[in-house]
Amino acid sequence: MKNLVYLLFLALVGFSVAGYFLNWYKFTDDNGTTGHRHLSIDIDTNKVRTDLQKGEAKVGETLQNLNQEAQTAAQPSTDQKPTAPPQLQPPK
């Protein structure tokens, strides 16, 4: 259970850091005339959505390429002739 909490925390931190550097949200700080500070967060949901769709497409493309490479590697090459098994020599 503790490992799951750590995993969720790391996912949240990773999402937050990625979002900050991708400009998904911005923090603004205003000093009021009465001495109160006002902190606001502006979240650009359209940018988040488009970036996630781009990332999903990139991951899908990468997985498809890896799948094609694995299928190509698994198929025997038709260019090479099958080789006969080596002849066993009786012991002397």
Order of alpha helices (4+ residues) and beta strands (2+ residues): alpha-beta-beta-alpha
